[in-house]
Amino acid sequence: METESLPPTVGTLLVDTGRANRVGEFRGVAGLHWSLRPMGGGIEWEVEPRHVRPALPIEQLRARTARANARSRGEVL
Protein backbone atom coordinates (compact mmCIF):
# COMPACT_ATOMS: atom_id res chain seq x y z
CA MET A 1 0.00 0.00 0.00
CA GLU A 2 1.16 3.52 -0.61
CA THR A 3 1.53 5.84 2.34
CA GLU A 4 -0.56 8.47 0.52
CA SER A 5 -3.51 6.09 0.22
CA LEU A 6 -6.50 6.36 2.48
CA PRO A 7 -6.58 3.98 5.44
CA PRO A 8 -8.60 0.80 4.95
CA THR A 9 -11.94 0.12 6.57
CA VAL A 10 -11.81 -0.88 10.25
CA GLY A 11 -11.64 -4.68 10.44
CA THR A 12 -9.76 -5.14 7.16
CA LEU A 13 -7.14 -7.86 7.44
CA LEU A 14 -3.64 -6.63 6.68
CA VAL A 15 -0.16 -8.11 6.77
CA ASP A 16 2.62 -6.33 8.66
CA THR A 17 5.66 -7.08 6.51
CA GLY A 18 7.99 -5.64 9.14
CA ARG A 19 6.93 -8.25 11.72
CA ALA A 20 7.35 -11.57 9.93
CA ASN A 21 4.15 -11.11 7.90
CA ARG A 22 1.97 -10.95 11.00
CA VAL A 23 -1.73 -10.67 10.10
CA GLY A 24 -3.82 -8.12 11.94
CA GLU A 25 -7.12 -6.29 11.74
CA PHE A 26 -6.94 -2.61 10.94
CA ARG A 27 -8.21 -0.65 13.97
CA GLY A 28 -7.47 2.96 13.10
CA VAL A 29 -4.91 5.69 12.59
CA ALA A 30 -2.54 6.74 15.37
CA GLY A 31 -0.60 9.75 14.15
CA LEU A 32 1.60 8.59 11.30
CA HIS A 33 1.01 4.92 12.10
CA TRP A 34 -1.82 2.47 11.64
CA SER A 35 -3.04 0.37 14.55
CA LEU A 36 -3.48 -3.35 14.00
CA ARG A 37 -4.52 -6.09 16.41
CA PRO A 38 -4.57 -9.86 16.21
CA MET A 39 -7.71 -11.26 14.60
CA GLY A 40 -8.74 -13.06 17.78
CA GLY A 41 -8.19 -10.00 19.93
CA GLY A 42 -5.20 -9.04 21.95
CA ILE A 43 -2.76 -6.20 22.19
CA GLU A 44 -2.74 -3.72 19.34
CA TRP A 45 0.48 -2.69 17.69
CA GLU A 46 1.40 0.21 15.46
CA VAL A 47 2.93 -0.02 12.02
CA GLU A 48 4.00 2.42 9.35
CA PRO A 49 1.58 2.17 6.41
CA ARG A 50 4.50 1.45 4.05
CA HIS A 51 5.06 -1.86 5.89
CA VAL A 52 1.49 -3.05 5.36
CA ARG A 53 -0.15 -4.92 2.52
CA PRO A 54 -3.59 -6.46 2.09
CA ALA A 55 -3.84 -10.03 3.35
CA LEU A 56 -4.04 -12.66 0.62
CA PRO A 57 -7.14 -14.89 0.65
CA ILE A 58 -5.15 -17.80 2.14
CA GLU A 59 -3.79 -15.52 4.89
CA GLN A 60 -7.32 -14.32 5.65
CA LEU A 61 -8.52 -17.93 5.84
CA ARG A 62 -5.69 -18.88 8.21
CA ALA A 63 -6.42 -15.92 10.48
CA ARG A 64 -10.15 -16.66 10.56
CA THR A 65 -9.52 -20.35 11.24
CA ALA A 66 -7.12 -19.52 14.08
CA ARG A 67 -9.76 -17.22 15.59
CA ALA A 68 -12.47 -19.87 15.28
CA ASN A 69 -10.21 -22.44 16.95
CA ALA A 70 -9.36 -20.06 19.79
CA ARG A 71 -13.05 -19.30 20.23
CA SER A 72 -13.92 -23.00 20.40
CA ARG A 73 -11.30 -23.39 23.16
CA GLY A 74 -12.89 -20.50 25.07
CA GLU A 75 -9.86 -18.25 24.64
CA VAL A 76 -11.82 -15.43 22.92
CA LEU A 77 -15.44 -14.41 22.71
C-alpha positions as CSV (number, residue, x, y, z in Angstrom):
1,M,0.0,0.0,0.0
2,E,1.2,3.5,-0.6
3,T,1.5,5.8,2.3
4,E,-0.6,8.5,0.5
5,S,-3.5,6.1,0.2
6,L,-6.5,6.4,2.5
7,P,-6.6,4.0,5.4
8,P,-8.6,0.8,5.0
9,T,-11.9,0.1,6.6
10,V,-11.8,-0.9,10.2
11,G,-11.6,-4.7,10.4
12,T,-9.8,-5.1,7.2
13,L,-7.1,-7.9,7.4
14,L,-3.6,-6.6,6.7
15,V,-0.2,-8.1,6.8
16,D,2.6,-6.3,8.7
17,T,5.7,-7.1,6.5
18,G,8.0,-5.6,9.1
19,R,6.9,-8.2,11.7
20,A,7.3,-11.6,9.9
21,N,4.2,-11.1,7.9
22,R,2.0,-11.0,11.0
23,V,-1.7,-10.7,10.1
24,G,-3.8,-8.1,11.9
25,E,-7.1,-6.3,11.7
26,F,-6.9,-2.6,10.9
27,R,-8.2,-0.7,14.0
28,G,-7.5,3.0,13.1
29,V,-4.9,5.7,12.6
30,A,-2.5,6.7,15.4
31,G,-0.6,9.8,14.2
32,L,1.6,8.6,11.3
33,H,1.0,4.9,12.1
34,W,-1.8,2.5,11.6
35,S,-3.0,0.4,14.6
36,L,-3.5,-3.4,14.0
37,R,-4.5,-6.1,16.4
38,P,-4.6,-9.9,16.2
39,M,-7.7,-11.3,14.6
40,G,-8.7,-13.1,17.8
41,G,-8.2,-10.0,19.9
42,G,-5.2,-9.0,22.0
43,I,-2.8,-6.2,22.2
44,E,-2.7,-3.7,19.3
45,W,0.5,-2.7,17.7
46,E,1.4,0.2,15.5
47,V,2.9,0.0,12.0
48,E,4.0,2.4,9.4
49,P,1.6,2.2,6.4
50,R,4.5,1.4,4.1
51,H,5.1,-1.9,5.9
52,V,1.5,-3.0,5.4
53,R,-0.2,-4.9,2.5
54,P,-3.6,-6.5,2.1
55,A,-3.8,-10.0,3.4
56,L,-4.0,-12.7,0.6
57,P,-7.1,-14.9,0.6
58,I,-5.1,-17.8,2.1
59,E,-3.8,-15.5,4.9
60,Q,-7.3,-14.3,5.6
61,L,-8.5,-17.9,5.8
62,R,-5.7,-18.9,8.2
63,A,-6.4,-15.9,10.5
64,R,-10.2,-16.7,10.6
65,T,-9.5,-20.4,11.2
66,A,-7.1,-19.5,14.1
67,R,-9.8,-17.2,15.6
68,A,-12.5,-19.9,15.3
69,N,-10.2,-22.4,16.9
70,A,-9.4,-20.1,19.8
71,R,-13.0,-19.3,20.2
72,S,-13.9,-23.0,20.4
73,R,-11.3,-23.4,23.2
74,G,-12.9,-20.5,25.1
75,E,-9.9,-18.2,24.6
76,V,-11.8,-15.4,22.9
77,L,-15.4,-14.4,22.7
